[in-house]
Amino acid sequence: EVQVLESGGGSVQTGGSLRISCATSGYDSSRYSMAWFRQAPRKGREGVAALTSDGLTSYSDSVKGRFTISQDNAKSTLYLQMNSLKPEDTARYYCAATKNRLAAGSLNFNWYNYWGQGTQVTVSS
């Protein structure tokens, strides 16, 4: 069974940095794509960054140039490095996985089958 567990959220001031992590287990990393999503209060779930099993990345326009998605060599932990944080980045961040190759690199949450519980990121002005 695929499991994902986020950690590393917290509070930071505008302009600060934070790295959140997603521990994964129970899947073949060579066959799955991973992504980070976020959801702010009273807003829909937004795709932030995605990483294919081939190492290709994609980002939403709102975070491009500020956030970086990566994975450790063992491909058991997914990271999201967030720099130059803004108050509008405040949200609950979710890690997700899919083995559907058609979804590789997608930021559409409908493609993803496995989700963590999320970790809160709060950016104060």
FENHUUR-V564221 format. One record per residue. N is the residue number from 1. SS is DSSP state (H for helix, E for strand, C for the rest). PHI is phi in whole degrees, 0 to 359 (none if undefined). D_LAST is the distance of its C-alpha to the last C-alpha in Angstrom with 1 decimal. Layout:
BEGIN
n=N ss=SS phi=PHI d_last=D_LAST
n=N ss=SS phi=PHI d_last=D_LAST
END
This chain:
BEGIN
n=1 ss=C phi=none d_last=40.6
n=2 ss=C phi=286 d_last=37.3
n=3 ss=E phi=229 d_last=34.5
n=4 ss=E phi=227 d_last=30.8
n=5 ss=E phi=219 d_last=28.4
n=6 ss=E phi=274 d_last=24.7
n=7 ss=E phi=203 d_last=23.0
n=8 ss=C phi=98 d_last=20.2
n=9 ss=C phi=290 d_last=17.1
n=10 ss=E phi=168 d_last=14.5
n=11 ss=E phi=249 d_last=11.0
n=12 ss=E phi=211 d_last=9.1
n=13 ss=E phi=274 d_last=6.0
n=14 ss=C phi=308 d_last=5.3
n=15 ss=C phi=91 d_last=8.9
n=16 ss=C phi=279 d_last=10.4
n=17 ss=C phi=232 d_last=13.5
n=18 ss=E phi=204 d_last=15.2
n=19 ss=E phi=239 d_last=18.8
n=20 ss=E phi=251 d_last=20.2
n=21 ss=E phi=234 d_last=23.9
n=22 ss=E phi=220 d_last=26.6
n=23 ss=E phi=276 d_last=30.0
n=24 ss=E phi=238 d_last=32.8
n=25 ss=E phi=202 d_last=36.5
n=26 ss=C phi=81 d_last=39.5
n=27 ss=C phi=214 d_last=39.5
n=28 ss=C phi=270 d_last=40.9
n=29 ss=C phi=298 d_last=38.0
n=30 ss=C phi=284 d_last=40.3
n=31 ss=C phi=245 d_last=40.5
n=32 ss=C phi=246 d_last=37.0
n=33 ss=E phi=257 d_last=33.9
n=34 ss=E phi=235 d_last=30.5
n=35 ss=E phi=203 d_last=27.1
n=36 ss=E phi=248 d_last=23.5
n=37 ss=E phi=235 d_last=22.3
n=38 ss=E phi=216 d_last=19.3
n=39 ss=E phi=216 d_last=19.0
n=40 ss=C phi=267 d_last=16.2
n=41 ss=C phi=306 d_last=17.4
n=42 ss=C phi=66 d_last=20.0
n=43 ss=C phi=231 d_last=20.0
n=44 ss=C phi=282 d_last=22.7
n=45 ss=C phi=284 d_last=22.8
n=46 ss=E phi=244 d_last=21.8
n=47 ss=E phi=286 d_last=23.4
n=48 ss=E phi=252 d_last=21.2
n=49 ss=E phi=204 d_last=23.8
n=50 ss=E phi=225 d_last=27.5
n=51 ss=E phi=223 d_last=30.1
n=52 ss=C phi=277 d_last=33.8
n=53 ss=C phi=294 d_last=36.5
n=54 ss=C phi=270 d_last=37.6
n=55 ss=C phi=92 d_last=34.3
n=56 ss=C phi=277 d_last=33.1
n=57 ss=E phi=239 d_last=29.4
n=58 ss=E phi=215 d_last=27.6
n=59 ss=E phi=223 d_last=24.0
n=60 ss=C phi=286 d_last=22.3
n=61 ss=C phi=299 d_last=21.4
n=62 ss=C phi=290 d_last=17.8
n=63 ss=C phi=239 d_last=17.6
n=64 ss=C phi=302 d_last=20.6
n=65 ss=C phi=90 d_last=20.3
n=66 ss=C phi=244 d_last=17.3
n=67 ss=E phi=251 d_last=18.7
n=68 ss=E phi=225 d_last=22.2
n=69 ss=E phi=262 d_last=24.5
n=70 ss=E phi=205 d_last=27.3
n=71 ss=E phi=219 d_last=30.0
n=72 ss=C phi=285 d_last=31.9
n=73 ss=C phi=299 d_last=35.6
n=74 ss=C phi=280 d_last=36.9
n=75 ss=C phi=58 d_last=34.8
n=76 ss=C phi=255 d_last=34.0
n=77 ss=E phi=228 d_last=30.3
n=78 ss=E phi=257 d_last=27.8
n=79 ss=E phi=237 d_last=24.5
n=80 ss=E phi=225 d_last=21.3
n=81 ss=E phi=272 d_last=19.5
n=82 ss=E phi=242 d_last=16.0
n=83 ss=C phi=244 d_last=14.7
n=84 ss=C phi=49 d_last=12.0
n=85 ss=C phi=293 d_last=9.9
n=86 ss=C phi=238 d_last=7.7
n=87 ss=H phi=304 d_last=6.2
n=88 ss=H phi=288 d_last=9.8
n=89 ss=H phi=277 d_last=11.2
n=90 ss=C phi=298 d_last=10.8
n=91 ss=E phi=183 d_last=14.5
n=92 ss=E phi=267 d_last=17.6
n=93 ss=E phi=257 d_last=19.2
n=94 ss=E phi=240 d_last=23.0
n=95 ss=E phi=261 d_last=25.7
n=96 ss=E phi=217 d_last=28.8
n=97 ss=E phi=224 d_last=32.2
n=98 ss=E phi=213 d_last=35.1
n=99 ss=C phi=255 d_last=38.6
n=100 ss=C phi=281 d_last=39.3
n=101 ss=H phi=295 d_last=39.8
n=102 ss=H phi=293 d_last=39.3
n=103 ss=H phi=268 d_last=35.7
n=104 ss=C phi=307 d_last=35.1
n=105 ss=C phi=82 d_last=31.8
n=106 ss=C phi=286 d_last=31.0
n=107 ss=C phi=252 d_last=27.6
n=108 ss=C phi=266 d_last=29.3
n=109 ss=H phi=295 d_last=28.9
n=110 ss=H phi=295 d_last=32.5
n=111 ss=H phi=280 d_last=34.0
n=112 ss=C phi=261 d_last=32.7
n=113 ss=C phi=261 d_last=34.8
n=114 ss=E phi=240 d_last=33.2
n=115 ss=E phi=227 d_last=29.8
n=116 ss=C phi=270 d_last=28.0
n=117 ss=C phi=274 d_last=26.2
n=118 ss=C phi=95 d_last=22.7
n=119 ss=E phi=222 d_last=19.9
n=120 ss=E phi=276 d_last=16.5
n=121 ss=E phi=238 d_last=13.4
n=122 ss=E phi=236 d_last=10.0
n=123 ss=E phi=245 d_last=6.7
n=124 ss=E phi=259 d_last=3.8
n=125 ss=C phi=271 d_last=0.0
END
